Amino acid sequence: MEKSLFEQMGGTYTQVGDYMLPNLILSKQQAQPIGTWGHRHARYLKQHHKIIYMNLLTSGKLNGYLVRY
Protein backbone atom coordinates (compact mmCIF):
# COMPACT_ATOMS: atom_id res chain seq x y z
CA MET A 1 0.00 0.00 0.00
CA GLU A 2 1.28 3.45 -0.91
CA LYS A 3 2.16 5.82 1.93
CA SER A 4 -0.08 8.83 2.43
CA LEU A 5 1.31 12.37 2.30
CA PHE A 6 1.00 12.52 6.10
CA GLU A 7 3.19 9.41 6.43
CA GLN A 8 5.69 10.72 3.89
CA MET A 9 6.12 13.81 6.07
CA GLY A 10 6.88 11.66 9.13
CA GLY A 11 3.38 11.31 10.57
CA THR A 12 2.11 8.12 12.16
CA TYR A 13 -1.29 6.56 12.72
CA THR A 14 -2.91 4.62 15.57
CA GLN A 15 -5.60 2.04 14.86
CA VAL A 16 -8.75 2.48 16.94
CA GLY A 17 -11.26 -0.23 16.07
CA ASP A 18 -11.68 -0.13 12.29
CA TYR A 19 -10.27 3.39 11.94
CA MET A 20 -6.73 4.72 11.51
CA LEU A 21 -6.41 8.02 13.41
CA PRO A 22 -3.40 10.33 12.94
CA ASN A 23 -1.16 10.94 15.95
CA LEU A 24 -1.29 14.72 16.25
CA ILE A 25 0.76 16.72 18.74
CA LEU A 26 0.06 20.34 19.63
CA SER A 27 3.03 22.64 19.93
CA LYS A 28 3.95 23.85 23.40
CA GLN A 29 2.81 27.36 24.19
CA GLN A 30 4.03 29.45 27.06
CA ALA A 31 1.34 30.29 29.57
CA GLN A 32 0.88 34.05 29.38
CA PRO A 33 -1.89 36.03 31.08
CA ILE A 34 -4.20 37.60 28.51
CA GLY A 35 -5.93 40.09 30.78
CA THR A 36 -9.31 41.78 30.59
CA TRP A 37 -8.69 43.69 27.36
CA GLY A 38 -7.28 40.60 25.69
CA HIS A 39 -10.46 38.67 26.53
CA ARG A 40 -12.60 41.52 25.24
CA HIS A 41 -10.60 41.69 22.01
CA ALA A 42 -10.95 37.91 21.58
CA ARG A 43 -14.72 38.22 21.96
CA TYR A 44 -14.74 41.09 19.43
CA LEU A 45 -12.73 39.05 16.92
CA LYS A 46 -14.95 36.01 17.43
CA GLN A 47 -18.14 38.01 16.84
CA HIS A 48 -17.09 40.46 14.11
CA HIS A 49 -13.96 39.04 12.42
CA LYS A 50 -14.54 35.30 12.45
CA ILE A 51 -11.99 34.46 9.75
CA ILE A 52 -9.15 36.30 11.50
CA TYR A 53 -10.13 34.68 14.81
CA MET A 54 -10.18 31.17 13.31
CA ASN A 55 -6.88 31.70 11.47
CA LEU A 56 -5.16 32.81 14.68
CA LEU A 57 -6.78 30.01 16.69
CA THR A 58 -5.89 27.19 14.29
CA SER A 59 -2.34 28.43 13.73
CA GLY A 60 -1.73 28.57 17.50
CA LYS A 61 -1.01 32.31 17.45
CA LEU A 62 -4.18 33.57 19.17
CA ASN A 63 -2.81 33.78 22.72
CA GLY A 64 0.41 35.47 21.59
CA TYR A 65 -1.68 37.98 19.64
CA LEU A 66 -4.02 38.69 22.58
CA VAL A 67 -1.20 39.24 25.09
CA ARG A 68 -0.51 42.60 23.44
CA TYR A 69 -3.94 43.95 24.50
PQR file with spaces between the fields and no chain letter, atoms N, CA, C, O and H, PARSE charges and radii, in Angstrom:
ATOM       1  N    MET     1       0.849   -1.186    0.000 -0.4000 1.5000
ATOM       2  CA   MET     1       0.000    0.000    0.000 -0.0000 2.0000
ATOM       3  C    MET     1       0.890    1.243    0.000  0.5500 1.7000
ATOM       4  O    MET     1       1.896    1.297    0.707 -0.5500 1.4000
ATOM       5  N    GLU     2       0.517    2.214   -0.779 -0.4000 1.5000
ATOM       6  CA   GLU     2       1.285    3.453   -0.907 -0.0000 2.0000
ATOM       7  C    GLU     2       1.111    4.322    0.339  0.5500 1.7000
ATOM       8  O    GLU     2       0.021    4.416    0.902 -0.5500 1.4000
ATOM       9  H    GLU     2      -0.300    2.170   -1.353  0.4000 1.0000
ATOM      10  N    LYS     3       2.213    4.956    0.757 -0.4000 1.5000
ATOM      11  CA   LYS     3       2.156    5.825    1.935 -0.0000 2.0000
ATOM      12  C    LYS     3       1.389    7.104    1.615  0.5500 1.7000
ATOM      13  O    LYS     3       1.475    7.641    0.511 -0.5500 1.4000
ATOM      14  H    LYS     3       3.099    4.880    0.299  0.4000 1.0000
ATOM      15  N    SER     4       0.643    7.572    2.598 -0.4000 1.5000
ATOM      16  CA   SER     4      -0.080    8.834    2.435 -0.0000 2.0000
ATOM      17  C    SER     4       0.899    9.993    2.562  0.5500 1.7000
ATOM      18  O    SER     4       2.032    9.804    3.006 -0.5500 1.4000
ATOM      19  H    SER     4       0.572    7.136    3.495  0.4000 1.0000
ATOM      20  N    LEU     5       0.474   11.174    2.181 -0.4000 1.5000
ATOM      21  CA   LEU     5       1.311   12.369    2.299 -0.0000 2.0000
ATOM      22  C    LEU     5       1.687   12.607    3.757  0.5500 1.7000
ATOM      23  O    LEU     5       2.812   13.009    4.053 -0.5500 1.4000
ATOM      24  H    LEU     5      -0.446   11.327    1.820  0.4000 1.0000
ATOM      25  N    PHE     6       0.747   12.358    4.668 -0.4000 1.5000
ATOM      26  CA   PHE     6       1.001   12.518    6.101 -0.0000 2.0000
ATOM      27  C    PHE     6       2.138   11.599    6.545  0.5500 1.7000
ATOM      28  O    PHE     6       3.011   12.014    7.306 -0.5500 1.4000
ATOM      29  H    PHE     6      -0.167   12.031    4.428  0.4000 1.0000
ATOM      30  N    GLU     7       2.129   10.357    6.075 -0.4000 1.5000
ATOM      31  CA   GLU     7       3.187    9.406    6.431 -0.0000 2.0000
ATOM      32  C    GLU     7       4.514    9.777    5.778  0.5500 1.7000
ATOM      33  O    GLU     7       5.572    9.586    6.379 -0.5500 1.4000
ATOM      34  H    GLU     7       1.419   10.019    5.457  0.4000 1.0000
ATOM      35  N    GLN     8       4.471   10.296    4.573 -0.4000 1.5000
ATOM      36  CA   GLN     8       5.692   10.719    3.889 -0.0000 2.0000
ATOM      37  C    GLN     8       6.361   11.871    4.618  0.5500 1.7000
ATOM      38  O    GLN     8       7.580   12.028    4.545 -0.5500 1.4000
ATOM      39  H    GLN     8       3.612   10.451    4.085  0.4000 1.0000
ATOM      40  N    MET     9       5.576   12.680    5.321 -0.4000 1.5000
ATOM      41  CA   MET     9       6.119   13.811    6.067 -0.0000 2.0000
ATOM      42  C    MET     9       6.506   13.412    7.493  0.5500 1.7000
ATOM      43  O    MET     9       6.849   14.277    8.299 -0.5500 1.4000
ATOM      44  H    MET     9       4.586   12.553    5.381  0.4000 1.0000
ATOM      45  N    GLY    10       6.456   12.128    7.815 -0.4000 1.5000
ATOM      46  CA   GLY    10       6.881   11.657    9.128 -0.0000 2.0000
ATOM      47  C    GLY    10       5.757   11.417   10.106  0.5500 1.7000
ATOM      48  O    GLY    10       6.021   11.121   11.271 -0.5500 1.4000
ATOM      49  H    GLY    10       6.177   11.425    7.161  0.4000 1.0000
ATOM      50  N    GLY    11       4.520   11.533    9.683 -0.4000 1.5000
ATOM      51  CA   GLY    11       3.383   11.311   10.566 -0.0000 2.0000
ATOM      52  C    GLY    11       3.110    9.832   10.762  0.5500 1.7000
ATOM      53  O    GLY    11       3.474    9.005    9.926 -0.5500 1.4000
ATOM      54  H    GLY    11       4.305   11.775    8.737  0.4000 1.0000
ATOM      55  N    THR    12       2.470    9.509   11.865 -0.4000 1.5000
ATOM      56  CA   THR    12       2.112    8.124   12.155 -0.0000 2.0000
ATOM      57  C    THR    12       0.632    8.038   12.497  0.5500 1.7000
ATOM      58  O    THR    12      -0.017    9.037   12.807 -0.5500 1.4000
ATOM      59  H    THR    12       2.175   10.181   12.544  0.4000 1.0000
ATOM      60  N    TYR    13       0.118    6.811   12.430 -0.4000 1.5000
ATOM      61  CA   TYR    13      -1.289    6.555   12.721 -0.0000 2.0000
ATOM      62  C    TYR    13      -1.417    5.552   13.861  0.5500 1.7000
ATOM      63  O    TYR    13      -0.513    4.752   14.102 -0.5500 1.4000
ATOM      64  H    TYR    13       0.646    5.999   12.178  0.4000 1.0000
ATOM      65  N    THR    14      -2.550    5.604   14.558 -0.4000 1.5000
ATOM      66  CA   THR    14      -2.911    4.622   15.572 -0.0000 2.0000
ATOM      67  C    THR    14      -4.245    4.025   15.164  0.5500 1.7000
ATOM      68  O    THR    14      -5.172    4.751   14.803 -0.5500 1.4000
ATOM      69  H    THR    14      -3.284    6.254   14.362  0.4000 1.0000
ATOM      70  N    GLN    15      -4.345    2.690   15.223 -0.4000 1.5000
ATOM      71  CA   GLN    15      -5.598    2.042   14.859 -0.0000 2.0000
ATOM      72  C    GLN    15      -6.512    1.979   16.067  0.5500 1.7000
ATOM      73  O    GLN    15      -6.135    1.467   17.121 -0.5500 1.4000
ATOM      74  H    GLN    15      -3.593    2.101   15.516  0.4000 1.0000
ATOM      75  N    VAL    16      -7.724    2.507   15.903 -0.4000 1.5000
ATOM      76  CA   VAL    16      -8.753    2.479   16.941 -0.0000 2.0000
ATOM      77  C    VAL    16      -9.965    1.802   16.323  0.5500 1.7000
ATOM      78  O    VAL    16     -10.695    2.410   15.540 -0.5500 1.4000
ATOM      79  H    VAL    16      -8.030    2.922   15.047  0.4000 1.0000
ATOM      80  N    GLY    17     -10.175    0.537   16.679 -0.4000 1.5000
ATOM      81  CA   GLY    17     -11.258   -0.227   16.066 -0.0000 2.0000
ATOM      82  C    GLY    17     -10.957   -0.438   14.594  0.5500 1.7000
ATOM      83  O    GLY    17      -9.916   -0.993   14.242 -0.5500 1.4000
ATOM      84  H    GLY    17      -9.582    0.043   17.315  0.4000 1.0000
ATOM      85  N    ASP    18     -11.862    0.000   13.734 -0.4000 1.5000
ATOM      86  CA   ASP    18     -11.676   -0.125   12.290 -0.0000 2.0000
ATOM      87  C    ASP    18     -11.054    1.116   11.664  0.5500 1.7000
ATOM      88  O    ASP    18     -10.867    1.161   10.448 -0.5500 1.4000
ATOM      89  H    ASP    18     -12.708    0.451   14.020  0.4000 1.0000
ATOM      90  N    TYR    19     -10.733    2.111   12.461 -0.4000 1.5000
ATOM      91  CA   TYR    19     -10.270    3.393   11.936 -0.0000 2.0000
ATOM      92  C    TYR    19      -8.796    3.615   12.232  0.5500 1.7000
ATOM      93  O    TYR    19      -8.288    3.176   13.264 -0.5500 1.4000
ATOM      94  H    TYR    19     -10.885    2.074   13.449  0.4000 1.0000
ATOM      95  N    MET    20      -8.116    4.298   11.323 -0.4000 1.5000
ATOM      96  CA   MET    20      -6.734    4.721   11.515 -0.0000 2.0000
ATOM      97  C    MET    20      -6.758    6.221   11.796  0.5500 1.7000
ATOM      98  O    MET    20      -7.109    7.011   10.920 -0.5500 1.4000
ATOM      99  H    MET    20      -8.530    4.654   10.485  0.4000 1.0000
ATOM     100  N    LEU    21      -6.388    6.614   13.011 -0.4000 1.5000
ATOM     101  CA   LEU    21      -6.406    8.019   13.411 -0.0000 2.0000
ATOM     102  C    LEU    21      -4.983    8.555   13.447  0.5500 1.7000
ATOM     103  O    LEU    21      -4.083    7.878   13.945 -0.5500 1.4000
ATOM     104  H    LEU    21      -6.102    5.971   13.723  0.4000 1.0000
ATOM     105  N    PRO    22      -4.761    9.772   12.923 -0.5600 1.5000
ATOM     106  CA   PRO    22      -3.400   10.331   12.945  0.2800 2.0000
ATOM     107  C    PRO    22      -2.990   10.716   14.362  0.5500 1.7000
ATOM     108  O    PRO    22      -3.810   11.173   15.158 -0.5500 1.4000
ATOM     109  N    ASN    23      -1.718   10.524   14.660 -0.4000 1.5000
ATOM     110  CA   ASN    23      -1.159   10.936   15.948 -0.0000 2.0000
ATOM     111  C    ASN    23      -0.744   12.396   15.815  0.5500 1.7000
ATOM     112  O    ASN    23       0.295   12.700   15.231 -0.5500 1.4000
ATOM     113  H    ASN    23      -1.052   10.153   14.013  0.4000 1.0000
ATOM     114  N    LEU    24      -1.548   13.285   16.351 -0.4000 1.5000
ATOM     115  CA   LEU    24      -1.289   14.717   16.255 -0.0000 2.0000
ATOM     116  C    LEU    24      -0.787   15.233   17.590  0.5500 1.7000
ATOM     117  O    LEU    24      -1.272   14.830   18.646 -0.5500 1.4000
ATOM     118  H    LEU    24      -2.393   13.037   16.826  0.4000 1.0000
ATOM     119  N    ILE    25       0.191   16.130   17.534 -0.4000 1.5000
ATOM     120  CA   ILE    25       0.761   16.717   18.743 -0.0000 2.0000
ATOM     121  C    ILE    25       0.684   18.230   18.612  0.5500 1.7000
ATOM     122  O    ILE    25       1.128   18.795   17.613 -0.5500 1.4000
ATOM     123  H    ILE    25       0.586   16.458   16.675  0.4000 1.0000
ATOM     124  N    LEU    26       0.122   18.882   19.618 -0.4000 1.5000
ATOM     125  CA   LEU    26       0.062   20.339   19.628 -0.0000 2.0000
ATOM     126  C    LEU    26       1.393   20.893   20.090  0.5500 1.7000
ATOM     127  O    LEU    26       2.054   20.317   20.954 -0.5500 1.4000
ATOM     128  H    LEU    26      -0.239   18.423   20.430  0.4000 1.0000
ATOM     129  N    SER    27       1.779   22.010   19.512 -0.4000 1.5000
ATOM     130  CA   SER    27       3.032   22.636   19.929 -0.0000 2.0000
ATOM     131  C    SER    27       2.870   23.248   21.317  0.5500 1.7000
ATOM     132  O    SER    27       1.779   23.663   21.706 -0.5500 1.4000
ATOM     133  H    SER    27       1.243   22.479   18.810  0.4000 1.0000
ATOM     134  N    LYS    28       3.964   23.293   22.044 -0.4000 1.5000
ATOM     135  CA   LYS    28       3.947   23.852   23.401 -0.0000 2.0000
ATOM     136  C    LYS    28       3.839   25.367   23.321  0.5500 1.7000
ATOM     137  O    LYS    28       4.549   26.011   22.549 -0.5500 1.4000
ATOM     138  H    LYS    28       4.851   22.956   21.727  0.4000 1.0000
ATOM     139  N    GLN    29       2.957   25.919   24.115 -0.4000 1.5000
ATOM     140  CA   GLN    29       2.809   27.365   24.193 -0.0000 2.0000
ATOM     141  C    GLN    29       3.109   27.798   25.616  0.5500 1.7000
ATOM     142  O    GLN    29       2.754   27.116   26.577 -0.5500 1.4000
ATOM     143  H    GLN    29       2.380   25.396   24.742  0.4000 1.0000
ATOM     144  N    GLN    30       3.758   28.921   25.732 -0.4000 1.5000
ATOM     145  CA   GLN    30       4.032   29.447   27.056 -0.0000 2.0000
ATOM     146  C    GLN    30       2.743   30.027   27.630  0.5500 1.7000
ATOM     147  O    GLN    30       1.978   30.694   26.933 -0.5500 1.4000
ATOM     148  H    GLN    30       4.046   29.475   24.951  0.4000 1.0000
ATOM     149  N    ALA    31       2.522   29.760   28.904 -0.4000 1.5000
ATOM     150  CA   ALA    31       1.338   30.295   29.571 -0.0000 2.0000
ATOM     151  C    ALA    31       1.566   31.777   29.845  0.5500 1.7000
ATOM     152  O    ALA    31       2.446   32.147   30.622 -0.5500 1.4000
ATOM     153  H    ALA    31       3.143   29.218   29.470  0.4000 1.0000
ATOM     154  N    GLN    32       0.772   32.612   29.205 -0.4000 1.5000
ATOM     155  CA   GLN    32       0.875   34.053   29.380 -0.0000 2.0000
ATOM     156  C    GLN    32      -0.501   34.592   29.728  0.5500 1.7000
ATOM     157  O    GLN    32      -1.488   34.220   29.093 -0.5500 1.4000
ATOM     158  H    GLN    32       0.057   32.311   28.573  0.4000 1.0000
ATOM     159  N    PRO    33      -0.585   35.461   30.725 -0.5600 1.5000
ATOM     160  CA   PRO    33      -1.889   36.029   31.076  0.2800 2.0000
ATOM     161  C    PRO    33      -2.386   36.967   29.974  0.5500 1.7000
ATOM     162  O    PRO    33      -1.649   37.830   29.496 -0.5500 1.4000
ATOM     163  N    ILE    34      -3.627   36.785   29.586 -0.4000 1.5000
ATOM     164  CA   ILE    34      -4.202   37.598   28.511 -0.0000 2.0000
ATOM     165  C    ILE    34      -4.745   38.906   29.063  0.5500 1.7000
ATOM     166  O    ILE    34      -4.565   39.952   28.439 -0.5500 1.4000
ATOM     167  H    ILE    34      -4.226   36.084   29.974  0.4000 1.0000
ATOM     168  N    GLY    35      -5.390   38.878   30.188 -0.4000 1.5000
ATOM     169  CA   GLY    35      -5.934   40.092   30.776 -0.0000 2.0000
ATOM     170  C    GLY    35      -7.337   40.398   30.284  0.5500 1.7000
ATOM     171  O    GLY    35      -7.854   39.746   29.376 -0.5500 1.4000
ATOM     172  H    GLY    35      -5.537   38.029   30.695  0.4000 1.0000
ATOM     173  N    THR    36      -7.935   41.395   30.898 -0.4000 1.5000
ATOM     174  CA   THR    36      -9.313   41.779   30.588 -0.0000 2.0000
ATOM     175  C    THR    36      -9.461   42.256   29.155  0.5500 1.7000
ATOM     176  O    THR    36     -10.380   41.833   28.454 -0.5500 1.4000
ATOM     177  H    THR    36      -7.515   41.924   31.635  0.4000 1.0000
ATOM     178  N    TRP    37      -8.557   43.142   28.704 -0.4000 1.5000
ATOM     179  CA   TRP    37      -8.685   43.695   27.363 -0.0000 2.0000
ATOM     180  C    TRP    37      -8.401   42.643   26.298  0.5500 1.7000
ATOM     181  O    TRP    37      -8.964   42.694   25.204 -0.5500 1.4000
ATOM     182  H    TRP    37      -7.810   43.485   29.273  0.4000 1.0000
ATOM     183  N    GLY    38      -7.539   41.701   26.613 -0.4000 1.5000
ATOM     184  CA   GLY    38      -7.284   40.597   25.689 -0.0000 2.0000
ATOM     185  C    GLY    38      -8.517   39.735   25.505  0.5500 1.7000
ATOM     186  O    GLY    38      -8.837   39.333   24.386 -0.5500 1.4000
ATOM     187  H    GLY    38      -7.082   41.659   27.502  0.4000 1.0000
ATOM     188  N    HIS    39      -9.219   39.446   26.608 -0.4000 1.5000
ATOM     189  CA   HIS    39     -10.457   38.667   26.530 -0.0000 2.0000
ATOM     190  C    HIS    39     -11.531   39.426   25.748  0.5500 1.7000
ATOM     191  O    HIS    39     -12.270   38.837   24.958 -0.5500 1.4000
ATOM     192  H    HIS    39      -8.960   39.773   27.516  0.4000 1.0000
ATOM     193  N    ARG    40     -11.607   40.721   25.975 -0.4000 1.5000
ATOM     194  CA   ARG    40     -12.595   41.523   25.235 -0.0000 2.0000
ATOM     195  C    ARG    40     -12.277   41.554   23.744  0.5500 1.7000
ATOM     196  O    ARG    40     -13.176   41.476   22.907 -0.5500 1.4000
ATOM     197  H    ARG    40     -11.007   41.199   26.617  0.4000 1.0000
ATOM     198  N    HIS    41     -10.989   41.670   23.420 -0.4000 1.5000
ATOM     199  CA   HIS    41     -10.602   41.694   22.009 -0.0000 2.0000
ATOM     200  C    HIS    41     -10.867   40.332   21.366  0.5500 1.7000
ATOM     201  O    HIS    41     -11.263   40.268   20.202 -0.5500 1.4000
ATOM     202  H    HIS    41     -10.259   41.733   24.101  0.4000 1.0000
ATOM     203  N    ALA    42     -10.654   39.251   22.104 -0.4000 1.5000
ATOM     204  CA   ALA    42     -10.947   37.912   21.583 -0.0000 2.0000
ATOM     205  C    ALA    42     -12.435   37.774   21.277  0.5500 1.7000
ATOM     206  O    ALA    42     -12.814   37.226   20.242 -0.5500 1.4000
ATOM     207  H    ALA    42     -10.332   39.303   23.049  0.4000 1.0000
ATOM     208  N    ARG    43     -13.272   38.275   22.180 -0.4000 1.5000
ATOM     209  CA   ARG    43     -14.717   38.222   21.957 -0.0000 2.0000
ATOM     210  C    ARG    43     -15.106   39.058   20.736  0.5500 1.7000
ATOM     211  O    ARG    43     -15.957   38.649   19.946 -0.5500 1.4000
ATOM     212  H    ARG    43     -12.964   38.720   23.020  0.4000 1.0000
ATOM     213  N    TYR    44     -14.477   40.235   20.584 -0.4000 1.5000
ATOM     214  CA   TYR    44     -14.745   41.093   19.431 -0.0000 2.0000
ATOM     215  C    TYR    44     -14.359   40.382   18.134  0.5500 1.7000
ATOM     216  O    TYR    44     -15.124   40.384   17.170 -0.5500 1.4000
ATOM     217  H    TYR    44     -13.786   40.568   21.226  0.4000 1.0000
ATOM     218  N    LEU    45     -13.168   39.774   18.112 -0.4000 1.5000
ATOM     219  CA   LEU    45     -12.733   39.051   16.916 -0.0000 2.0000
ATOM     220  C    LEU    45     -13.678   37.901   16.600  0.5500 1.7000
ATOM     221  O    LEU    45     -14.037   37.688   15.442 -0.5500 1.4000
ATOM     222  H    LEU    45     -12.546   39.772   18.895  0.4000 1.0000
ATOM     223  N    LYS    46     -14.078   37.164   17.623 -0.4000 1.5000
ATOM     224  CA   LYS    46     -14.948   36.008   17.430 -0.0000 2.0000
ATOM     225  C    LYS    46     -16.308   36.412   16.872  0.5500 1.7000
ATOM     226  O    LYS    46     -16.891   35.678   16.074 -0.5500 1.4000
ATOM     227  H    LYS    46     -13.787   37.337   18.564  0.4000 1.0000
ATOM     228  N    GLN    47     -16.820   37.574   17.284 -0.4000 1.5000
ATOM     229  CA   GLN    47     -18.141   38.011   16.843 -0.0000 2.0000
ATOM     230  C    GLN    47     -18.114   38.754   15.507  0.5500 1.7000
ATOM     231  O    GLN    47     -19.025   38.593   14.695 -0.5500 1.4000
ATOM     232  H    GLN    47     -16.346   38.171   17.932  0.4000 1.0000
ATOM     233  N    HIS    48     -17.074   39.568   15.270 -0.4000 1.5000
ATOM     234  CA   HIS    48     -17.089   40.459   14.114 -0.0000 2.0000
ATOM     235  C    HIS    48     -16.048   40.146   13.041  0.5500 1.7000
ATOM     236  O    HIS    48     -16.190   40.592   11.902 -0.5500 1.4000
ATOM     237  H    HIS    48     -16.334   39.698   15.930  0.4000 1.0000
ATOM     238  N    HIS    49     -15.010   39.392   13.380 -0.4000 1.5000
ATOM     239  CA   HIS    49     -13.960   39.038   12.419 -0.0000 2.0000
ATOM     240  C    HIS    49     -13.650   37.554   12.571  0.5500 1.7000
ATOM     241  O    HIS    49     -12.563   37.170   13.002 -0.5500 1.4000
ATOM     242  H    HIS    49     -14.894   39.030   14.305  0.4000 1.0000
ATOM     243  N    LYS    50     -14.626   36.732   12.208 -0.4000 1.5000
ATOM     244  CA   LYS    50     -14.537   35.296   12.455 -0.0000 2.0000
ATOM     245  C    LYS    50     -13.376   34.635   11.723  0.5500 1.7000
ATOM     246  O    LYS    50     -12.754   33.719   12.259 -0.5500 1.4000
ATOM     247  H    LYS    50     -15.509   37.044   11.858  0.4000 1.0000
ATOM     248  N    ILE    51     -13.079   35.079   10.523 -0.4000 1.5000
ATOM     249  CA   ILE    51     -11.995   34.463    9.750 -0.0000 2.0000
ATOM     250  C    ILE    51     -10.647   34.733   10.402  0.5500 1.7000
ATOM     251  O    ILE    51      -9.825   33.824   10.523 -0.5500 1.4000
ATOM     252  H    ILE    51     -13.585   35.824   10.087  0.4000 1.0000
ATOM     253  N    ILE    52     -10.411   35.967   10.821 -0.4000 1.5000
ATOM     254  CA   ILE    52      -9.149   36.301   11.498 -0.0000 2.0000
ATOM     255  C    ILE    52      -9.038   35.506   12.792  0.5500 1.7000
ATOM     256  O    ILE    52      -7.976   34.967   13.100 -0.5500 1.4000
ATOM     257  H    ILE    52     -11.078   36.705   10.722  0.4000 1.0000
ATOM     258  N    TYR    53     -10.128   35.431   13.551 -0.4000 1.5000
ATOM     259  CA   TYR    53     -10.131   34.679   14.809 -0.0000 2.0000
ATOM     260  C    TYR    53      -9.787   33.211   14.566  0.5500 1.7000
ATOM     261  O    TYR    53      -8.943   32.649   15.265 -0.5500 1.4000
ATOM     262  H    TYR    53     -10.991   35.870   13.301  0.4000 1.0000
ATOM     263  N    MET    54     -10.433   32.586   13.581 -0.4000 1.5000
ATOM     264  CA   MET    54     -10.185   31.169   13.306 -0.0000 2.0000
ATOM     265  C    MET    54      -8.772   30.933   12.792  0.5500 1.7000
ATOM     266  O    MET    54      -8.150   29.929   13.140 -0.5500 1.4000
ATOM     267  H    MET    54     -11.118   33.042   13.014  0.4000 1.0000
ATOM     268  N    ASN    55      -8.253   31.845   11.963 -0.4000 1.5000
ATOM     269  CA   ASN    55      -6.879   31.699   11.471 -0.0000 2.0000
ATOM     270  C    ASN    55      -5.880   31.758   12.617  0.5500 1.7000
ATOM     271  O    ASN    55      -4.954   30.950   12.672 -0.5500 1.4000
ATOM     272  H    ASN    55      -8.758   32.661   11.680  0.4000 1.0000
ATOM     273  N    LEU    56      -6.056   32.702   13.528 -0.4000 1.5000
ATOM     274  CA   LEU    56      -5.163   32.805   14.681 -0.0000 2.0000
ATOM     275  C    LEU    56      -5.301   31.594   15.599  0.5500 1.7000
ATOM     276  O    LEU    56      -4.306   31.082   16.114 -0.5500 1.4000
ATOM     277  H    LEU    56      -6.809   33.359   13.483  0.4000 1.0000
ATOM     278  N    LEU    57      -6.523   31.142   15.799 -0.4000 1.5000
ATOM     279  CA   LEU    57      -6.777   30.009   16.686 -0.0000 2.0000
ATOM     280  C    LEU    57      -6.156   28.727   16.136  0.5500 1.7000
ATOM     281  O    LEU    57      -5.472   28.007   16.863 -0.5500 1.4000
ATOM     282  H    LEU    57      -7.331   31.557   15.381  0.4000 1.0000
ATOM     283  N    THR    58      -6.390   28.443   14.862 -0.4000 1.5000
ATOM     284  CA   THR    58      -5.894   27.192   14.287 -0.0000 2.0000
ATOM     285  C    THR    58      -4.392   27.202   14.050  0.5500 1.7000
ATOM     286  O    THR    58      -3.775   26.139   13.990 -0.5500 1.4000
ATOM     287  H    THR    58      -6.945   29.028   14.271  0.4000 1.0000
ATOM     288  N    SER    59      -3.796   28.370   13.915 -0.4000 1.5000
ATOM     289  CA   SER    59      -2.340   28.429   13.733 -0.0000 2.0000
ATOM     290  C    SER    59      -1.606   28.441   15.067  0.5500 1.7000
ATOM     291  O    SER    59      -0.379   28.344   15.096 -0.5500 1.4000
ATOM     292  H    SER    59      -4.297   29.234   13.963  0.4000 1.0000
ATOM     293  N    GLY    60      -2.342   28.560   16.178 -0.4000 1.5000
ATOM     294  CA   GLY    60      -1.726   28.572   17.497 -0.0000 2.0000
ATOM     295  C    GLY    60      -1.154   29.919   17.885  0.5500 1.7000
ATOM     296  O    GLY    60      -0.351   30.002   18.814 -0.5500 1.4000
ATOM     297  H    GLY    60      -3.339   28.639   16.154  0.4000 1.0000
ATOM     298  N    LYS    61      -1.549   30.976   17.194 -0.4000 1.5000
ATOM     299  CA   LYS    61      -1.009   32.308   17.455 -0.0000 2.0000
ATOM     300  C    LYS    61      -1.979   33.222   18.202  0.5500 1.7000
ATOM     301  O    LYS    61      -1.655   34.383   18.455 -0.5500 1.4000
ATOM     302  H    LYS    61      -2.201   30.909   16.439  0.4000 1.0000
ATOM     303  N    LEU    62      -3.154   32.722   18.554 -0.4000 1.5000
ATOM     304  CA   LEU    62      -4.176   33.568   19.167 -0.0000 2.0000
ATOM     305  C    LEU    62      -3.721   34.132   20.510  0.5500 1.7000
ATOM     306  O    LEU    62      -3.835   35.336   20.739 -0.5500 1.4000
ATOM     307  H    LEU    62      -3.417   31.779   18.348  0.4000 1.0000
ATOM     308  N    ASN    63      -3.210   33.289   21.397 -0.4000 1.5000
ATOM     309  CA   ASN    63      -2.806   33.782   22.719 -0.0000 2.0000
ATOM     310  C    ASN    63      -1.669   34.787   22.618  0.5500 1.7000
ATOM     311  O    ASN    63      -1.684   35.804   23.311 -0.5500 1.4000
ATOM     312  H    ASN    63      -3.117   32.311   21.211  0.4000 1.0000
ATOM     313  N    GLY    64      -0.691   34.523   21.771 -0.4000 1.5000
ATOM     314  CA   GLY    64       0.407   35.469   21.588 -0.0000 2.0000
ATOM     315  C    GLY    64      -0.080   36.804   21.056  0.5500 1.7000
ATOM     316  O    GLY    64       0.451   37.854   21.416 -0.5500 1.4000
ATOM     317  H    GLY    64      -0.679   33.697   21.207  0.4000 1.0000
ATOM     318  N    TYR    65      -1.087   36.763   20.203 -0.4000 1.5000
ATOM     319  CA   TYR    65      -1.677   37.979   19.645 -0.0000 2.0000
ATOM     320  C    TYR    65      -2.436   38.753   20.723  0.5500 1.7000
ATOM     321  O    TYR    65      -2.347   39.979   20.788 -0.5500 1.4000
ATOM     322  H    TYR    65      -1.519   35.910   19.911  0.4000 1.0000
ATOM     323  N    LEU    66      -3.184   38.036   21.567 -0.4000 1.5000
ATOM     324  CA   LEU    66      -4.022   38.690   22.576 -0.0000 2.0000
ATOM     325  C    LEU    66      -3.228   39.237   23.750  0.5500 1.7000
ATOM     326  O    LEU    66      -3.723   40.113   24.458 -0.5500 1.4000
ATOM     327  H    LEU    66      -3.257   37.040   21.514  0.4000 1.0000
ATOM     328  N    VAL    67      -2.025   38.757   23.980 -0.4000 1.5000
ATOM     329  CA   VAL    67      -1.205   39.239   25.093 -0.0000 2.0000
ATOM     330  C    VAL    67      -0.900   40.718   24.925  0.5500 1.7000
ATOM     331  O    VAL    67      -0.713   41.424   25.916 -0.5500 1.4000
ATOM     332  H    VAL    67      -1.623   38.044   23.405  0.4000 1.0000
ATOM     333  N    ARG    68      -0.846   41.196   23.698 -0.4000 1.5000
ATOM     334  CA   ARG    68      -0.514   42.600   23.436 -0.0000 2.0000
ATOM     335  C    ARG    68      -1.611   43.560   23.883  0.5500 1.7000
ATOM     336  O    ARG    68      -1.359   44.760   23.998 -0.5500 1.4000
ATOM     337  H    ARG    68      -0.998   40.622   22.893  0.4000 1.0000
ATOM     338  N    TYR    69      -2.827   43.063   24.140 -0.4000 1.5000
ATOM     339  CA   TYR    69      -3.944   43.953   24.496 -0.0000 2.0000
ATOM     340  C    TYR    69      -4.140   44.040   25.976  0.5500 1.7000
ATOM     341  O    TYR    69      -5.036   44.746   26.440 -0.5500 1.4000
ATOM     342  H    TYR    69      -3.032   42.088   24.047  0.4000 1.0000
